[in-house]
Structures are given as structure tokens and as C-alpha cells.
Amino acid sequence: MDESSFKADREFARQLDRTDKLANLRQAFVFAEAELIYVDGNSLGRLPRRTVERMRAVVEEEWGRHLIQSWNRGWYEAPARVGEKLAQLLGAAPGQVILSDSTSVNLFKLVLAALRLRPSRSHIVSDVLNFPTDLYVVQGCIHLLGQGHELELIPSPDGIAVDPQLLLHTIDEQTALVTLSHVTFKSSFLYDAAAVTERAHQVGALVLWDLSHSAGAVPIELDRWGVDLAVGCSYKYLNGGPGAPAFLYVRRDLQKKIESPIWGWFGQRDPFAFDLEYDPVEGVGRFLVGTPPILSLLALEPALDLILEAGIEALRQKSVQLTSYLVYLADTILAPLGFSLGSPRDPGRRGSHVSIRHPEGYRINRALIEEMQVIPDFRPPDNMRLGLSPLYTSFADVWETVDRIRRVIEQERYFGYPQDPLPVT
Ligand SMILES: Cc1ncc(COP(=O)(O)O)c(C=O)c1O
């Protein structure tokens, strides 16, 4: 629906839900508290019902009954098998994606591996909107190598976006690696990954995308864009659950030359030969390190099936409608109450969360959680981050969220909360 026909009333939101072709997907998820509006942005996706059944079977049958034999009944291949499923959402042909470790550890492996593929180049390009762990990992790799690499950070004057031209001009013949978040964690800015990758390749640099906030919500075409390397977590829009293993992608034609900096036995050609010399397996599997977290890994699979059944194009279409409706309501209802938009207005440059900014954002968040049955999250200094999952967020949820924020402000409910944040915000 065209944005010009949006209306700021509850009945209109319900009408959008009635015409939403994906509305039934909501039933595939656990809603333990019917009144709770879950718009966490999006650090932990909801629990799919199928996952509950699958986990019961994994724990009782695979672990409980079959014990160690389960390694030969599918567990050993699981990082690659689940990787192939996920690859369909990343636009990756088979043999390029595995599930392994955390996003931070995968970044470490791929940043070091990439820098070693470009030994005569000393610059790494990123931006100030990137997730801190990505930048820490790069800083750590520079420190570890001790070869004087420099990290160049593209600024963001408004904290929402970077100037794409400035980025493209900064990538030059000195650049070894460009590493960015496809969708930025605070503002939801969505990069034109194809254009950045193309520019990097023009000057001979490698590109590593962090897909944590785009996988499962935004169509991704790693092969078509010619991306070299990618990582991402699977507990956000992929609904893999807390601590679900992260993924990594290595383009097929790089796989022969690239080396993992962590030589673990799961990356060995035949780990159960117990050979004393490291001989890495061919392909992306060499980036596996140690025993995979099987329970978390298998918990991801039913969620991936759900997303694949829904289709990423349909999910993206709904996600754009949801975020556009939220932006409209924020402009109409919240801007007069002191809020400003912390995300791009252009839906083509926006992921599936929207940040709204208010100097009292943290205390407003607390009041929403404690008193209003709304769970957003908060990213300093003033971003209330609202994640809208096209799998289960309804348009009525969007309306209710904005209406409850309005009530918190008008009824001064946030006044009673301390300024000091809890450990996890
Ligand atoms: C963009 C991005 N990258 C990396 C991470 C960290 O991932 P992990 O905890 O798996 O290392 C996060 C966590 O929220 C993130 O948002």
C-alpha cells in the first residue's frame, strides 16, 4: 500500500493485518503472553513452535537415546547441512556457507585471512556505524599482526547514514579490506552492497560483509554481487535462539588460496584419523574449529525452514510496509512529543528495524518494559530501537507500540526510572 494512504488509527492498522498475506505465520511462533508486544530490535527473534518440538526430539532421542551415535546420524554434517539451507537466503550456491562459532570469532578468522591475501596493502576501510565488535576485531588483528595496518573509519554526520561517495572514494589501491555491516545496528542504514563490492574489486581490495541485521529480513545475493567474505549471527531475524552459532561465507574461488588462522581439528581433512600434522579440508569447512554447539545449531533449522517457506521477497515486502508504517506513525504522533527519526526515510536504504530518538530514550524504554508490556531495546545515546519481524510483527503491534509510547510521555511514566542503565539494554 502507498504511504500516502496510511492513517494513524487502530482500525486502519487492523485492516492492514486483514489484507496481510503473511499474517498467518504469526501462529508458527510461541506467544506466551498475548498482550506483550515484542519489538526488540532485533537482538533475539521469537521462538518458533516447530523448534520446541525439534528440540524435544533432539534432546530426548538424539542425545538421550542414541548418545554418541548421533554424531554419525547427522550431527557431524550439521554445520554444512544447515549452512546449505541458510545459503539459499544469502544468494549463495552450495559449498560456501557454514555455521560456526560466534560472529566475532568468524570476523577474526576472516579478517586475518583476508589481510594475509593482500600482504602489500595496509588499509582497512570501515565506518563509524559498524557494530563495535567488528571494529574491535579489526583493531585486534592489526595489533596481532604488528605490520602497521591502518583502520580508516568513514564518518556519519547524522549518525544515520554515511556518504556513499565518500566511502567509494576512500577505497583505493592501498585498501586491503573493506568491512561493513550490510544493515547498521543502530540506525538500520542499508548499504548498496553490490556497489561497494564492485568498487573494492575495481582496486583489488577484498570485501567482508556483516549480515547480522539483514539475514532473514533483506534479500541478499552474495554470489551475484561477487562478495568475497561474509559473516552474521543467526539469533536475530533468523530466530535461531540465544547463543545460536554464527555463519560465515567464503566465495568458492577464494577457498583454495585462503587459510584459516585457527587450525582446529574440525577444519582438518579427516579429524578422526588423528593425524598430528594439520592438513585442512578443501572448501569453506576449513574455517570450522572445534566441536560445534549441536543443540543450538539444530535449533536454527526449523526457523530457517519457516523463512524459506515464506519466501524472502514476500518477507521483505512486508518488512518495508511495517517500517514505513512505523515511520509514518512516529512522524504523526511522536515527533510533536520530542522524538526524531534515527533511521533512513528511504525504505530502500533501511533494514527491518527503526530507531526513534529522544533525549529520555532510556527511561522511556524502561517504562515501556516495566509498565506497558512493550519490549523495545535501547542503544546509546538516545536510540529506541524497534525491530519489526515480518514473520510475526503485526501492523496492530506497530500501532500499539506507538500509542503506548505516546501514553508513557503524556502520563510522564518515565520520570520514576533511574538514568543509570541496566547491564543489558
Ligand atoms: C552487526 C553485529 N555484528 C556482530 C554482533 C556480535 O555477534 P556475536 O555476539 O555473535 O559475536 C552483533 C550483535 O548484536 C551485531 O549486531
The ligand as a Tripos MOL2 file, in Angstrom:
@<TRIPOS>MOLECULE
LIG
   16    16     1     0     0
SMALL
NO_CHARGES

@<TRIPOS>ATOM
      1 C1         26.1300   -6.3480   13.3980 C.3       1 LIG1
      2 C2         26.5820   -7.2410   14.5070 C.ar      1 LIG1
      3 N1         27.7450   -7.8900   14.3880 N.ar      1 LIG1
      4 C3         28.2000   -8.6990   15.3630 C.ar      1 LIG1
      5 C4         27.4790   -8.8850   16.5230 C.ar      1 LIG1
      6 C5         28.0470   -9.7550   17.6200 C.3       1 LIG1
      7 O1         27.8230  -11.0720   17.3560 O.3       1 LIG1
      8 P1         28.4370  -12.2170   18.2910 P.3       1 LIG1
      9 O2         27.9670  -11.9280   19.6770 O.co2     1 LIG1
     10 O3         27.8610  -13.4800   17.6990 O.co2     1 LIG1
     11 O4         29.9020  -12.1940   18.1750 O.co2     1 LIG1
     12 C6         26.2500   -8.2420   16.6890 C.ar      1 LIG1
     13 C7         25.4820   -8.4630   17.9150 C.2       1 LIG1
     14 O5         24.4100   -7.9530   18.1310 O.2       1 LIG1
     15 C8         25.8000   -7.3930   15.6640 C.ar      1 LIG1
     16 O6         24.6530   -6.7250   15.7800 O.3       1 LIG1
@<TRIPOS>BOND
     1     1     2 1
     2     2     3 ar
     3     2    15 ar
     4     3     4 ar
     5     4     5 ar
     6     5     6 1
     7     5    12 ar
     8     6     7 1
     9     7     8 1
    10     8     9 2
    11     8    10 1
    12     8    11 1
    13    12    13 1
    14    12    15 ar
    15    13    14 2
    16    15    16 1
@<TRIPOS>SUBSTRUCTURE
     1 LIG1         1 GROUP 0 **** ****
